[in-house]
Amino acid sequence: MSQQTPDRSTRSHGEFAELFARRSRTALRGFLPGRRVWSAVGGSAAVVRDQSVVTVESTTSLTSLKVVLKVIQTGGVANTGTWTSLGDKVSVASALSGGELDYVVTLKSGVTLDPGTYTFKFGYNHDQGQRDAGGDRYNVTATSTASVTEFLKGGF
């Protein structure tokens, strides 16, 4: 017998807060699955380029969303660009400061996001070889249309 998945549109704003607040579990490598934010450090064929991926899933409409990623300077870390599934609905900034590369993605004023899954990819170069991402961290702040604000942070 197949199990039916409940319709997400029937979830209350309290459920949004509860789901968003759940912490991610930490895996040894690869994906760090969580109910609200998934994070992954993925590499390409080049041994000097990596990307960090933060995925935000919302079960309710959002009027505010801010994703911050801090990549610790482990040698040669430099921004190679960002990509988001939200396109021109967000502003993106990055800067090198205090021994880290900081990225900030912010939902533009007046934009409301429908419930859904949104992906943020942050690319960077680094010195040749395997890079330890253990000190890298992210935080996500989201506000629903019901003015419920949630914050989640984690690391890789």
N, CA, C and O atoms as a DFTB+ gen file, in Angstrom:
624 C
 N C O
     1  1       0.846      -1.175       0.000
     2  2       0.000       0.000       0.000
     3  2       0.891       1.237       0.000
     4  3       1.823       1.330       0.798
     5  1       0.616       2.169      -0.872
     6  2       1.435       3.375      -0.949
     7  2       0.978       4.398       0.079
     8  3      -0.204       4.498       0.407
     9  1       1.931       5.141       0.568
    10  2       1.641       6.176       1.558
    11  2       1.528       7.510       0.847
    12  3       2.376       7.839       0.018
    13  1       0.505       8.278       1.153
    14  2       0.309       9.569       0.521
    15  2       1.030      10.649       1.312
    16  3       1.056      10.629       2.542
    17  1       1.608      11.581       0.591
    18  2       2.269      12.725       1.210
    19  2       1.233      13.823       1.399
    20  3       0.505      14.151       0.462
    21  1       1.153      14.410       2.626
    22  2       0.165      15.473       2.831
    23  2       0.469      16.685       1.969
    24  3       1.627      16.970       1.663
    25  1      -0.561      17.380       1.589
    26  2      -0.439      18.594       0.788
    27  2       0.242      19.661       1.636
    28  3      -0.244      20.005       2.714
    29  1       1.366      20.183       1.152
    30  2       2.116      21.188       1.914
    31  2       1.337      22.480       2.118
    32  3       1.586      23.200       3.085
    33  1       0.415      22.781       1.244
    34  2      -0.322      24.037       1.367
    35  2      -1.244      24.041       2.577
    36  3      -1.762      25.093       2.951
    37  1      -1.460      22.876       3.202
    38  2      -2.332      22.815       4.367
    39  2      -1.570      22.983       5.678
    40  3      -2.185      22.984       6.745
    41  1      -0.266      23.123       5.625
    42  2       0.517      23.293       6.850
    43  2       0.311      24.692       7.421
    44  3       0.165      25.666       6.683
    45  1       0.303      24.768       8.733
    46  2       0.106      26.055       9.403
    47  2       1.433      26.799       9.518
    48  3       2.499      26.237       9.266
    49  1       1.349      28.078       9.905
    50  2       2.560      28.878      10.090
    51  2       3.361      28.354      11.272
    52  3       4.584      28.492      11.285
    53  1       2.711      27.758      12.266
    54  2       3.415      27.141      13.389
    55  2       4.270      25.981      12.919
    56  3       5.376      25.773      13.417
    57  1       3.756      25.224      11.955
    58  2       4.526      24.121      11.399
    59  2       5.747      24.650      10.655
    60  3       6.807      24.025      10.672
    61  1       5.597      25.811       9.996
    62  2       6.740      26.442       9.325
    63  2       7.849      26.679      10.341
    64  3       9.004      26.324      10.104
    65  1       7.497      27.276      11.467
    66  2       8.488      27.573      12.495
    67  2       9.116      26.292      13.030
    68  3      10.330      26.232      13.227
    69  1       8.305      25.277      13.265
    70  2       8.805      24.015      13.796
    71  2       9.746      23.329      12.805
    72  3      10.811      22.847      13.190
    73  1       9.357      23.285      11.544
    74  2      10.186      22.648      10.539
    75  2      11.484      23.408      10.314
    76  3      12.544      22.800      10.162
    77  1      11.405      24.735      10.292
    78  2      12.582      25.540      10.025
    79  2      13.589      25.418      11.160
    80  3      14.797      25.488      10.932
    81  1      13.103      25.239      12.365
    82  2      13.968      25.216      13.537
    83  2      14.706      23.895      13.718
    84  3      15.664      23.843      14.488
    85  1      14.302      22.841      13.047
    86  2      14.971      21.549      13.212
    87  2      16.406      21.645      12.727
    88  3      16.684      22.241      11.687
    89  1      17.299      21.062      13.480
    90  2      18.719      21.131      13.162
    91  2      19.100      20.082      12.131
    92  3      18.470      19.029      12.043
    93  1      20.131      20.374      11.355
    94  2      20.633      19.398      10.405
    95  2      21.493      18.363      11.122
    96  3      22.094      18.628      12.163
    97  1      21.528      17.187      10.529
    98  2      22.439      16.157      10.998
    99  2      23.735      16.329      10.225
   100  3      23.729      16.825       9.098
   101  1      24.821      15.929      10.814
   102  2      26.097      16.097      10.155
   103  2      26.602      14.747       9.654
   104  3      26.740      13.797      10.424
   105  1      26.871      14.679       8.373
   106  2      27.467      13.491       7.776
   107  2      28.968      13.693       7.689
   108  3      29.448      14.823       7.778
   109  1      29.712      12.616       7.516
   110  2      31.159      12.744       7.438
   111  2      31.605      13.470       6.182
   112  3      32.510      14.302       6.244
   113  1      30.989      13.173       5.040
   114  2      31.354      13.816       3.782
   115  2      30.101      13.996       2.952
   116  3      29.100      13.313       3.166
   117  1      30.158      14.911       2.009
   118  2      29.046      15.079       1.077
   119  2      27.913      15.873       1.677
   120  3      28.127      16.915       2.297
   121  1      26.705      15.375       1.490
   122  2      25.534      16.117       1.929
   123  2      25.388      16.124       3.432
   124  3      25.695      15.143       4.109
   125  1      24.914      17.244       3.945
   126  2      24.565      17.395       5.348
   127  2      23.060      17.599       5.383
   128  3      22.595      18.739       5.397
   129  1      22.288      16.515       5.397
   130  2      20.842      16.666       5.240
   131  2      20.184      17.285       6.465
   132  3      20.568      17.013       7.602
   133  1      19.205      18.106       6.214
   134  2      18.389      18.690       7.256
   135  2      16.992      18.886       6.725
   136  3      16.776      18.818       5.515
   137  1      16.056      19.123       7.588
   138  2      14.685      19.291       7.145
   139  2      14.486      20.632       6.434
   140  3      13.633      20.743       5.553
   141  1      15.263      21.647       6.809
   142  2      15.053      22.980       6.261
   143  2      16.181      23.428       5.349
   144  3      15.935      24.085       4.337
   145  1      17.408      23.082       5.691
   146  2      18.542      23.510       4.897
   147  2      19.419      22.295       4.634
   148  3      19.742      21.543       5.554
   149  1      19.797      22.108       3.399
   150  2      20.760      21.080       3.057
   151  2      22.019      21.784       2.634
   152  3      21.967      22.823       1.976
   153  1      23.124      21.241       2.996
   154  2      24.392      21.842       2.642
   155  2      25.279      20.773       2.049
   156  3      25.224      19.616       2.466
   157  1      26.074      21.138       1.107
   158  2      27.018      20.191       0.536
   159  2      28.257      20.930       0.099
   160  3      28.189      22.078      -0.339
   161  1      29.361      20.284       0.218
   162  2      30.584      20.786      -0.377
   163  2      30.849      19.850      -1.533
   164  3      31.079      18.656      -1.340
   165  1      30.818      20.391      -2.724
   166  2      31.012      19.552      -3.900
   167  2      32.189      20.056      -4.688
   168  3      32.418      21.262      -4.773
   169  1      32.927      19.154      -5.258
   170  2      34.078      19.548      -6.045
   171  2      33.834      19.300      -7.521
   172  3      32.978      18.504      -7.907
   173  1      34.589      19.987      -8.318
   174  2      34.560      19.745      -9.750
   175  2      35.796      18.923     -10.099
   176  3      36.503      18.455      -9.207
   177  1      36.055      18.749     -11.376
   178  2      37.214      17.980     -11.803
   179  2      38.511      18.688     -11.415
   180  3      39.529      18.026     -11.213
   181  1      38.499      20.002     -11.307
   182  2      39.695      20.761     -10.938
   183  2      39.948      20.621      -9.443
   184  3      39.009      20.615      -8.647
   185  1      41.225      20.509      -9.061
   186  2      41.552      20.359      -7.649
   187  2      41.790      21.709      -6.980
   188  3      42.258      21.761      -5.843
   189  1      41.473      22.796      -7.670
   190  2      41.636      24.133      -7.104
   191  2      40.309      24.872      -7.046
   192  3      40.286      26.061      -6.730
   193  1      39.217      24.207      -7.340
   194  2      37.915      24.866      -7.378
   195  2      36.897      24.007      -6.625
   196  3      36.852      22.788      -6.787
   197  1      36.086      24.665      -5.805
   198  2      35.022      23.992      -5.073
   199  2      33.800      24.880      -5.077
   200  3      33.841      26.030      -5.512
   201  1      32.712      24.320      -4.584
   202  2      31.514      25.120      -4.368
   203  2      30.809      24.612      -3.131
   204  3      30.858      23.423      -2.813
   205  1      30.158      25.516      -2.445
   206  2      29.303      25.169      -1.321
   207  2      27.876      25.423      -1.759
   208  3      27.587      26.427      -2.410
   209  1      26.987      24.517      -1.402
   210  2      25.590      24.602      -1.822
   211  2      24.704      24.649      -0.581
   212  3      24.818      23.809       0.311
   213  1      23.827      25.636      -0.540
   214  2      22.825      25.734       0.516
   215  2      21.467      25.677      -0.163
   216  3      21.197      26.442      -1.089
   217  1      20.621      24.779       0.291
   218  2      19.278      24.635      -0.267
   219  2      18.270      24.937       0.828
   220  3      18.319      24.351       1.910
   221  1      17.364      25.847       0.545
   222  2      16.341      26.251       1.508
   223  2      14.997      25.768       0.992
   224  3      14.629      26.026      -0.154
   225  1      14.268      25.064       1.850
   226  2      12.922      24.619       1.503
   227  2      11.941      25.311       2.428
   228  3      12.085      25.260       3.650
   229  1      10.946      25.956       1.846
   230  2       9.933      26.641       2.640
   231  2       8.562      26.072       2.311
   232  3       8.233      25.834       1.149
   233  1       7.779      25.860       3.344
   234  2       6.423      25.345       3.158
   235  2       5.393      26.458       3.179
   236  3       4.194      26.200       3.079
   237  1       5.852      27.695       3.309
   238  2       4.962      28.847       3.313
   239  2       5.623      29.982       2.532
   240  3       6.827      29.944       2.278
   241  1       4.853      30.969       2.159
   242  2       5.395      32.112       1.419
   243  2       6.340      32.918       2.298
   244  3       6.131      33.043       3.504
   245  1       7.385      33.464       1.677
   246  2       8.389      34.242       2.400
   247  2       8.438      35.666       1.870
   248  3       8.390      35.894       0.662
   249  1       8.536      36.630       2.796
   250  2       8.692      38.026       2.413
   251  2      10.118      38.505       2.621
   252  3      10.487      39.589       2.170
   253  1      10.915      37.699       3.300
   254  2      12.306      38.052       3.554
   255  2      13.121      36.764       3.602
   256  3      12.700      35.763       4.181
   257  1      14.293      36.812       2.983
   258  2      15.199      35.669       3.009
   259  2      16.623      36.193       2.871
   260  3      16.927      36.988       1.981
   261  1      17.486      35.733       3.766
   262  2      18.896      36.120       3.712
   263  2      19.737      34.871       3.958
   264  3      19.562      34.175       4.958
   265  1      20.647      34.603       3.036
   266  2      21.556      33.466       3.148
   267  2      22.971      34.022       3.216
   268  3      23.389      34.779       2.340
   269  1      23.705      33.646       4.258
   270  2      25.076      34.103       4.450
   271  2      25.978      32.874       4.489
   272  3      25.697      31.909       5.199
   273  1      27.062      32.919       3.721
   274  2      28.050      31.850       3.733
   275  2      29.404      32.462       4.042
   276  3      29.778      33.478       3.456
   277  1      30.139      31.848       4.960
   278  2      31.488      32.294       5.312
   279  2      32.440      31.147       5.018
   280  3      32.367      30.088       5.641
   281  1      33.335      31.369       4.060
   282  2      34.329      30.375       3.654
   283  2      35.663      30.784       4.276
   284  3      36.200      31.847       3.965
   285  1      36.187      29.941       5.148
   286  2      37.436      30.249       5.844
   287  2      38.602      30.235       4.852
   288  3      38.679      29.371       3.979
   289  1      39.498      31.200       5.001
   290  2      40.674      31.303       4.139
   291  2      41.658      30.201       4.534
   292  3      42.302      30.273       5.580
   293  1      41.761      29.194       3.689
   294  2      42.671      28.081       3.931
   295  2      43.839      28.108       2.948
   296  3      44.625      27.164       2.869
   297  1      43.938      29.205       2.202
   298  2      44.994      29.366       1.214
   299  2      44.419      29.499      -0.176
   300  3      43.829      28.559      -0.709
   301  1      44.591      30.660      -0.756
   302  2      44.161      30.887      -2.127
   303  2      42.662      30.978      -2.343
   304  3      42.218      30.981      -3.491
   305  1      41.865      31.052      -1.287
   306  2      40.407      31.108      -1.444
   307  2      40.018      32.432      -2.092
   308  3      40.346      33.504      -1.584
   309  1      39.317      32.345      -3.219
   310  2      38.876      33.527      -3.964
   311  2      37.544      33.233      -4.643
   312  3      37.323      32.124      -5.129
   313  1      36.675      34.204      -4.675
   314  2      35.343      34.084      -5.256
   315  2      35.419      33.782      -6.753
   316  3      36.143      34.447      -7.494
   317  1      34.661      32.766      -7.189
   318  2      34.535      32.491      -8.626
   319  2      33.099      32.656      -9.090
   320  3      32.777      32.352     -10.239
   321  1      32.227      33.140      -8.198
   322  2      30.860      33.422      -8.613
   323  2      29.810      32.699      -7.789
   324  3      30.099      31.783      -7.020
   325  1      28.594      33.146      -7.982
   326  2      27.453      32.552      -7.288
   327  2      26.354      32.256      -8.297
   328  3      26.310      32.845      -9.377
   329  1      25.477      31.345      -7.934
   330  2      24.301      31.027      -8.726
   331  2      23.165      30.754      -7.753
   332  3      23.361      30.144      -6.702
   333  1      21.980      31.214      -8.119
   334  2      20.808      30.924      -7.308
   335  2      19.617      30.653      -8.211
   336  3      19.503      31.208      -9.303
   337  1      18.748      29.803      -7.738
   338  2      17.528      29.500      -8.492
   339  2      16.558      30.674      -8.476
   340  3      15.546      30.639      -9.176
   341  1      16.842      31.715      -7.694
   342  2      15.953      32.882      -7.591
   343  2      16.276      33.975      -8.603
   344  3      15.546      34.962      -8.697
   345  1      17.347      33.816      -9.354
   346  2      17.673      34.783     -10.408
   347  2      17.739      36.215      -9.912
   348  3      18.432      36.509      -8.938
   349  1      17.007      37.125     -10.592
   350  2      17.077      38.551     -10.263
   351  2      16.178      38.954      -9.097
   352  3      15.999      40.147      -8.850
   353  1      15.614      37.998      -8.381
   354  2      14.795      38.308      -7.200
   355  2      15.659      38.574      -5.968
   356  3      15.152      38.980      -4.922
   357  1      16.980      38.340      -6.100
   358  2      17.895      38.528      -4.972
   359  2      19.051      39.428      -5.371
   360  3      19.368      39.585      -6.550
   361  1      19.675      40.016      -4.350
   362  2      20.937      40.719      -4.563
   363  2      22.029      39.851      -3.940
   364  3      21.810      39.179      -2.933
   365  1      23.201      39.880      -4.557
   366  2      24.317      39.045      -4.115
   367  2      25.529      39.935      -3.891
   368  3      25.849      40.788      -4.719
   369  1      26.196      39.729      -2.768
   370  2      27.424      40.466      -2.478
   371  2      28.458      39.488      -1.940
   372  3      28.109      38.476      -1.332
   373  1      29.726      39.794      -2.168
   374  2      30.793      38.985      -1.581
   375  2      31.992      39.883      -1.314
   376  3      32.200      40.896      -1.983
   377  1      32.772      39.482      -0.317
   378  2      33.961      40.248       0.037
   379  2      34.918      39.366       0.824
   380  3      34.500      38.461       1.546
   381  1      36.201      39.643       0.675
   382  2      37.220      39.006       1.505
   383  2      37.434      39.896       2.720
   384  3      37.711      41.088       2.589
   385  1      37.301      39.304       3.909
   386  2      37.526      40.100       5.118
   387  2      37.848      39.189       6.291
   388  3      37.274      38.108       6.429
   389  1      38.763      39.631       7.126
   390  2      39.062      38.927       8.361
   391  2      39.398      37.455       8.194
   392  3      38.995      36.642       9.027
   393  1      40.113      37.091       7.161
   394  2      40.512      35.704       6.990
   395  2      39.430      34.799       6.437
   396  3      39.508      33.579       6.578
   397  1      38.416      35.387       5.806
   398  2      37.354      34.572       5.215
   399  2      36.747      35.270       4.013
   400  3      36.841      36.487       3.858
   401  1      36.122      34.466       3.171
   402  2      35.372      34.973       2.030
   403  2      33.903      34.932       2.429
   404  3      33.365      33.867       2.733
   405  1      33.261      36.089       2.428
   406  2      31.860      36.198       2.848
   407  2      30.962      36.395       1.637
   408  3      31.251      37.208       0.760
   409  1      29.878      35.647       1.602
   410  2      28.834      35.813       0.596
   411  2      27.540      36.165       1.320
   412  3      27.245      35.605       2.376
   413  1      26.768      37.090       0.759
   414  2      25.457      37.433       1.315
   415  2      24.469      37.498       0.146
   416  3      24.666      38.249      -0.810
   417  1      23.407      36.699       0.243
   418  2      22.329      36.715      -0.751
   419  2      21.079      37.175      -0.018
   420  3      20.696      36.584       0.991
   421  1      20.435      38.240      -0.527
   422  2      19.281      38.835       0.137
   423  2      18.126      38.970      -0.849
   424  3      18.304      39.452      -1.967
   425  1      16.944      38.541      -0.421
   426  2      15.741      38.716      -1.232
   427  2      15.472      40.208      -1.382
   428  3      15.495      40.949      -0.399
   429  1      15.220      40.643      -2.597
   430  2      14.978      42.067      -2.838
   431  2      13.671      42.508      -2.198
   432  3      12.719      41.735      -2.095
   433  1      13.644      43.750      -1.776
   434  2      12.477      44.350      -1.141
   435  2      11.269      44.265      -2.069
   436  3      11.378      44.517      -3.269
   437  1      10.127      43.909      -1.507
   438  2       8.884      43.836      -2.270
   439  2       8.647      42.504      -2.955
   440  3       7.582      42.293      -3.535
   441  1       9.625      41.592      -2.900
   442  2       9.477      40.281      -3.520
   443  2       8.935      39.295      -2.489
   444  3       9.426      39.239      -1.362
   445  1       7.930      38.523      -2.871
   446  2       7.395      37.458      -2.017
   447  2       7.624      36.135      -2.738
   448  3       7.266      35.976      -3.906
   449  1       8.227      35.188      -2.022
   450  2       8.482      33.872      -2.591
   451  2       7.358      32.914      -2.248
   452  3       6.893      32.878      -1.109
   453  1       6.924      32.145      -3.218
   454  2       5.958      31.084      -2.970
   455  2       6.659      29.950      -2.221
   456  3       7.887      29.861      -2.242
   457  1       5.891      29.086      -1.565
   458  2       6.514      27.912      -0.958
   459  2       7.305      27.159      -2.023
   460  3       6.874      27.061      -3.172
   461  1       8.445      26.636      -1.642
   462  2       9.253      25.912      -2.614
   463  2      10.650      25.655      -2.099
   464  3      10.970      25.910      -0.938
   465  1      11.475      25.141      -2.998
   466  2      12.867      24.831      -2.697
   467  2      13.747      25.771      -3.508
   468  3      13.571      25.916      -4.718
   469  1      14.686      26.402      -2.833
   470  2      15.547      27.395      -3.461
   471  2      17.003      27.011      -3.221
   472  3      17.385      26.666      -2.103
   473  1      17.815      27.073      -4.280
   474  2      19.195      26.624      -4.228
   475  2      20.148      27.802      -4.404
   476  3      19.919      28.696      -5.218
   477  1      21.218      27.777      -3.621
   478  2      22.252      28.808      -3.653
   479  2      23.602      28.106      -3.774
   480  3      23.963      27.300      -2.916
   481  1      24.349      28.410      -4.836
   482  2      25.658      27.804      -5.061
   483  2      26.717      28.893      -5.012
   484  3      26.609      29.918      -5.685
   485  1      27.739      28.654      -4.207
   486  2      28.799      29.614      -3.991
   487  2      30.117      28.985      -4.449
   488  3      30.573      28.004      -3.861
   489  1      30.732      29.545      -5.496
   490  2      31.956      28.977      -6.045
   491  2      33.185      29.726      -5.575
   492  3      33.148      30.934      -5.343
   493  1      34.288      28.979      -5.438
   494  2      35.533      29.604      -5.029
   495  2      36.716      28.745      -5.455
   496  3      36.624      27.520      -5.525
   497  1      37.816      29.407      -5.735
   498  2      39.094      28.737      -5.969
   499  2      39.815      28.606      -4.635
   500  3      39.485      29.290      -3.666
   501  1      40.805      27.719      -4.600
   502  2      41.655      27.562      -3.417
   503  2      42.981      26.962      -3.858
   504  3      43.122      26.535      -5.004
   505  1      43.950      26.930      -2.953
   506  2      45.234      26.322      -3.276
   507  2      45.021      24.885      -3.730
   508  3      44.043      24.244      -3.346
   509  1      45.930      24.388      -4.542
   510  2      45.806      23.043      -5.094
   511  2      45.736      21.995      -3.990
   512  3      46.409      22.094      -2.964
   513  1      44.902      20.991      -4.233
   514  2      44.740      19.887      -3.290
   515  2      43.384      19.918      -2.620
   516  3      42.553      20.785      -2.892
   517  1      43.179      18.963      -1.745
   518  2      41.915      18.851      -0.998
   519  2      41.810      20.014      -0.013
   520  3      42.763      20.295       0.713
   521  1      40.676      20.684       0.019
   522  2      40.448      21.800       0.943
   523  2      39.573      21.342       2.098
   524  3      38.544      20.702       1.882
   525  1      39.975      21.665       3.327
   526  2      39.180      21.340       4.508
   527  2      38.118      22.416       4.701
   528  3      38.447      23.569       4.979
   529  1      36.845      22.047       4.556
   530  2      35.734      22.992       4.702
   531  2      35.141      22.957       6.108
   532  3      34.066      23.512       6.337
   533  1      35.823      22.319       7.041
   534  2      35.295      22.162       8.393
   535  2      35.009      23.459       9.123
   536  3      34.159      23.484      10.014
   537  1      35.693      24.535       8.772
   538  2      35.458      25.819       9.434
   539  2      34.440      26.695       8.725
   540  3      34.049      27.736       9.252
   541  1      34.005      26.292       7.540
   542  2      33.022      27.075       6.788
   543  2      31.662      26.986       7.476
   544  3      31.339      25.979       8.105
   545  1      30.871      28.050       7.351
   546  2      29.563      28.050       8.013
   547  2      28.565      28.888       7.223
   548  3      28.929      29.756       6.429
   549  1      27.299      28.595       7.471
   550  2      26.220      29.327       6.812
   551  2      25.169      29.706       7.849
   552  3      25.084      29.100       8.917
   553  1      24.379      30.707       7.520
   554  2      23.180      30.986       8.298
   555  2      22.106      31.473       7.349
   556  3      22.385      32.130       6.345
   557  1      20.887      31.140       7.684
   558  2      19.724      31.493       6.877
   559  2      18.702      32.139       7.801
   560  3      18.379      31.607       8.863
   561  1      18.200      33.290       7.381
   562  2      17.123      33.968       8.103
   563  2      15.964      34.133       7.124
   564  3      16.141      34.648       6.020
   565  1      14.778      33.692       7.539
   566  2      13.605      33.775       6.666
   567  2      12.420      34.303       7.464
   568  3      12.251      33.982       8.640
   569  1      11.601      35.122       6.800
   570  2      10.383      35.647       7.416
   571  2       9.204      35.280       6.527
   572  3       9.207      35.544       5.324
   573  1       8.192      34.666       7.140
   574  2       7.005      34.263       6.388
   575  2       6.052      35.443       6.223
   576  3       6.236      36.491       6.842
   577  1       5.037      35.265       5.385
   578  2       4.036      36.313       5.181
   579  2       3.229      36.558       6.457
   580  3       2.560      37.585       6.576
   581  1       3.284      35.626       7.412
   582  2       2.620      35.803       8.704
   583  2       3.552      36.479       9.718
   584  3       3.251      36.509      10.912
   585  1       4.672      37.015       9.250
   586  2       5.666      37.733      10.066
   587  2       6.366      36.841      11.083
   588  3       6.819      37.327      12.120
   589  1       6.460      35.549      10.803
   590  2       7.225      34.631      11.645
   591  2       8.633      34.582      11.081
   592  3       8.829      34.228       9.919
   593  1       9.629      34.942      11.913
   594  2      11.018      34.935      11.479
   595  2      11.736      33.762      12.107
   596  3      11.620      33.511      13.306
   597  1      12.481      33.047      11.280
   598  2      13.250      31.886      11.739
   599  2      14.690      32.045      11.316
   600  3      14.985      32.672      10.298
   601  1      15.605      31.464      12.116
   602  2      17.036      31.539      11.871
   603  2      17.613      30.139      12.013
   604  3      17.280      29.410      12.947
   605  1      18.471      29.775      11.091
   606  2      19.133      28.481      11.166
   607  2      20.587      28.662      10.765
   608  3      20.883      29.371       9.803
   609  1      21.489      28.033      11.488
   610  2      22.902      28.111      11.141
   611  2      23.501      26.727      11.169
   612  3      22.977      25.812      11.804
   613  1      24.598      26.591      10.476
   614  2      25.262      25.296      10.450
   615  2      26.626      25.407       9.806
   616  3      27.069      26.486       9.414
   617  1      27.279      24.267       9.707
   618  2      28.594      24.217       9.107
   619  2      28.701      23.053       8.151
   620  3      27.767      22.269       7.978
   621  1      29.849      22.962       7.543
   622  2      30.105      21.903       6.571
   623  2      31.033      20.921       7.204
   624  3      31.401      19.928       6.578
